[in-house]
Amino acid sequence: MSLYLILKTLHILSSTVLFGTGLGSAYYSLRAWRSGKVEVIAVTFKHLVLADWIFTATTAVFQPLSGVGLIMLAGWSPHQTWLAWSMGLYVLAGLCWLPVVWLQIQVHKLAEQALKDGTPMPIKAAHYMRWWFGLGWPAFLAFMAIFYLMVSKPA
């Protein structure tokens, strides 16, 4: 197998992990939040933050590196429209993800404190969750578009 095919396989696998972790995280955190149970929110967000560092952060770094490697190995110009759009959408998704990580950490801290104090989740957590939910949509749509561009490579 050529270096290009190995790198392409790793690029596809890591994009799948990145996207899948995002979807799974969104599902479980939203379910935990909607449960209204402080214990569930605290535990879920603890694992969510850890999963983001283990899976999302590592694949988020690997994706552009492997993408640049593929561009070089394939001999493509990085100025091709589909590549420029892919990179721009990736940056957009990253700009959404960075505050989302911070928001998840804050919700986790608030849940841990509420659990310790035996109180309900503070209103501030609901505010954070609205931002978290709102920032998730542009990132999700950006990744859907990136997958389309990676597969179709339109002229």
N, C-alpha and C positions, 0 to 999 in steps of 0.2 A: 504494500500500500504506500502511496506517495505521501510526502509531507503535507501537501495541500489537502488530501482527503482526510488525513489524521486530524489536521487543524480544523477542517470544515466540520468533521464529526464532533470534535470537542466544542466548537462554536455553537453548533445546533444543540448539543446536550446542555451546555451551560445556559443558553437562552431559554431552554425548556425549564431548567431548574429555577432560573430567575423569575420567569413568568409564573410558573407553577407555585413557587413559594409565595409570590405576591398574591395570587388568587386564594391560596390556602390560608394565608395570614389574614386576608380581608374577610374571608368567610368565618373563620373561627373567632376573630376579634369582634366582628359584628354580632355574632351569636352570643358571645360572652357579654358584650355590652347590653344587648337587648334582654338578657336574662335578668339584669338588675341586681344580680347577686354579687356582692363585693368580693367574696371568696373566689368565685369563678373568674371575675374580671382580673383580680390580682394574679392568679395562677396563669391564666391564659396570656395576659400581657407580659408576664415574666418570660414565658416560653417564646412568645412572639418576638420580643426584643432579642433574645438569644438567637433565634432562627434567622433574624435579619442580619445579625453580625456573621453567623456561620455561613449561611447560604447566599443571601442577597448581596451582602457586601463583597464577598469573594467573587461571585459570578459577575457582579457589576464592574469589578476591576478587570476580570478576564475578558469580558465581551469586547471592549474596544481594542484591547491588545491583540486578541485573536482576529478581530475584524481587520485591523491594520495589517496583520500578517497575511491574511487571505487576499487583501488588496494587492499587496506586494507580490505574493506568489502567483496570483492570477494575472498580474500585469495590468490591472485596471487603473484608470485614472481616478483619484479620489474626488475629482470634480464632476464625475458623472452625477446626473440629477438624482437618481435613486439612492446613491451613496450619500450625497449631501443631505437629502431628506432624512435618510435613516439616521445619520449622525445628529442632525438637528433635533429629530424626535427623541433620540436617546438622551440628549442633553436636557430636553424638556422633561422627560420622565425622571431623570436624576434630580432636577431642580424641584420636582414635586416630592420625590422620595426623601430627600434630606430633611425637610421640615416634618415629614410624616414620622421619621425615626425619632426625632425630638419629641413629637406629640405622643408617640407610643410610650416613650420613657416617662414622660410626665404623667400620663394616665396610669401607668404602672406604679409610680411613686405615690400618686394620690390614692390609688386602690390599697396599696400596702399600708398607708397611714390610716385610711378609713377602717381597714381591717383591724389594725392595732388599737384604734380608738373605739371601735365598735359603733361607728357611725356610717350613715349612707354615703354614697359617692358625692363629693362636692359638686356644685353647679359648674365650677371651672372645668371639670372633667367633661361635662356635656358640651361645653364650648370647644374644648380640644377635639372631641369626637366629631363635631360638625366640620371643623377644618380638616381633620383626618379623612373623613368621608369625601369632602369636596376635592381635596388634592388627589385622591385615589383615582378619580374618573379621568382626568387628562393623562395620567400615567398609563392607565389601562388602555385607553384609546390610542395613545402613542405606541404602545407595544403591539397592539393589533395591527396598526399601520406598518410598523417595522417588520413584523412577520410577513405581511403581504409583500412589502418591498424586497425582502430577502428571497422570497420564493419566486416572484415574478420578474424582478430586475427590469422594470419597464424602461424603455429608451427615453 
